[in-house]
């Protein structure tokens, strides 16, 4: 009887493990820039959702583009010069912008100013995801706090715990995200997209060059 119970236990445990999302040996992420926006593109699948829960809001998409920036400037359509100046001159509250894409990465890259592919080992991706997760503000139930979303648009803004100022920009945050995976990137004084590109390019594959 004990032998039968042991066999059943083994079958149940193995079946449970088999049903869990299994990571591949590596995960490709992408550092991209479009106009004033710099972001990290990450594939959406069962495994990435377990490590980066914000991806659960975009289950029907192939990729999410995650960026960080000044709350007022980021959430205001167009390019407001006053808001841009305010964001640079004084520390301001921030949000994390997540945009969903149903297009293959090759199509998305066509619209970007530059794109660098980074192949991360599973443990490197977990470190990177942890840094992103720790950038959010959560409510008492441990849920992300949505700052803004628009029906019919695949973009959601979430509240972030950091502040934006002239020495800490969207490019600084993106550099810190990649640095967290274990890449030796010096983020001190890194504020522009050009600086970010030059620091990250040696760790990845350039899919679209920054002119």
JORAHU-V114216 format. One record per helix or strand. SS is the DSSP state (A for helix, B for strand). FROM is the first residue (numbers start at 1). TO is the last residue. If there is no record, write none. Layout:
ss: {SS	SS}
from: {FROM	FROM}
to: {TO	TO}
This chain:
ss: {A	B	B	A	A	B	A	A	B	A	B	A	B	B	B	B	B	B	A	A	B}
from: {2	26	37	46	53	63	71	81	92	105	114	122	136	138	144	146	155	168	170	193	205}
to: {19	34	43	51	58	70	75	89	101	109	121	133	136	138	144	149	165	168	180	203	208}
